[in-house]
Each structure stands twice: as C-alpha cells, then as structure tokens.
Amino acid sequence: MSCQNCSQEVKEMCCVAKGANHNPAPIPQEGKWTYSKEIKDISGLTHGVGWCAPQQGACKLTLNVKEGIIEEALIETLGCSGMTHSAAMAGEILVGKTILEALNSDLVCDAINTAMRELFLQIVYGRTQTAFSDNGLPIGAGLEDLGKGLRSQVGTIYSTKAKGPRYLELAEGYVLELGLDANDEIIGYKFVHLGKMMESIKKGVEPQKAYDENIKTYGRFDEAVKKIDPRKE
C-alpha cells in the first residue's frame, strides 16, 4: 500500500504480513449477537445519569436507538433551573441524530452531555436494557419510565440533625402531611397525585374537586397520633 503519509522511519521499514484478521467481539443487541463495525449496526434502549462539573444538578437520559439513529429521547433533570431549559433544547437536538452525532452535539448543559457520554458507552458495548429482548422496544417505550399523568418519579426529602426528616415529595405524589406515632416517628403520609389531578382539571373537573379526589394516604397514616405539614411544621 502507499506510504505517502508515513514518517521516514516507517517508510524505511520492510513489510511484515499481519495474519490475524478477526471480527470484533459480538455484542448482544435486541435479542441478537451483532458484530458492530459501523454506527448503523447499533440498536437498543437504555438509561443513564449525568452530572455537571459543580455537581449541582443531574440528568437522567433515556434513549431508544434503532440502526444507529436516536428515535426517542426522554430527558429528566434535577437540581438546576437552567437545566430544565437545556432539556427542552436537548429534546429537539437529540432525536434524528446518530449516536455519534449526538455525542458531539452542543447540549448546553454539561449534565446532559455527561449523560449522553455514559449512554454512548453502554449502547456501543451492548449493555442496553434491551440487549436480550427480541426486536428491542417500540418507539414510545420511554414513556413507561414516567408515572401516571406523565410526571417523573421524584423523591424530595429534607432532613436536619436538630429536627429530623421531612418527606416533601415521593413517587406517589406531593406530600401534604406526615403521620407521626407516639415516639414522633413517621409511620405514613398523606399526598396528592399531581399528575392525576392535573389530568382531571384539563378534562373540566373543578380544581378543588380534582384536588380532593386525588388525595390518598400511604402507610399507617390513619393511626398517627400527630399529623404535621412537612413544609411548615
């Protein structure tokens, strides 16, 4: 072969045959073992988490990749107000790109960039959630990560040594009251499911009625000897 771009030292070397010419190791993808050599050989759905340099915010990213193209993206952010705007931009930027393009896209927020990097590694090494699922998952599967009302699964708990823990929001919903026993230990809570409440309001239900209908309790809340508002008491 031509050696025009070789250094002088390489040009002066004699040729030695390279006998080994093995395929890359196969990776599991959507129920098949694939010898991936090009971006179009990559498929799978997976999740990953990224964080920014000051670690003041985090991003959970879910991608559904088919033949190298990002067909579906779910971006969930936490802890930084600016990141929510970056997520909106990423939702427009990511889909339709190859995973290589997306890796080098300007996603504005470094937490989202980091999440993309982590997902890229999982996907190209065959460590996706659909590695052994025949034909993977359909476009739309990313929404399964969200609760009813299409809201992220959120947990917010604040605690101090002096005053103890306060549950503010859990997977079930926005916490209204904590139930305490005789030892002032949390034994349950009352919450409102914001996703369901908003869906009812959009359908024309009066806000107060929608609120009242979506209040539930968890644990032994009804047995509590004391009930407190975790945001005020």
Secondary structure as UniProt FT lines:
FT   TURN            4..5
FT   HELIX           8..11
FT   STRAND          27..29
FT   TURN            30..31
FT   STRAND          32..34
FT   HELIX           39..41
FT   STRAND          44..51
FT   TURN            53..54
FT   STRAND          58..66
FT   TURN            67..68
FT   STRAND          69..78
FT   HELIX           81..94
FT   TURN            95..96
FT   HELIX           99..103
FT   HELIX           110..124
FT   TURN            125..126
FT   TURN            129..132
FT   TURN            134..135
FT   TURN            139..140
FT   HELIX           141..145
FT   TURN            148..149
FT   STRAND          156..160
FT   TURN            161..163
FT   STRAND          164..170
FT   TURN            171..172
FT   STRAND          173..180
FT   TURN            182..183
FT   STRAND          186..192
FT   HELIX           194..202
FT   TURN            203..204
FT   HELIX           207..213
FT   STRAND          215..219
FT   HELIX           221..223
FT   STRAND          226..228
FT   TURN            230..232
//
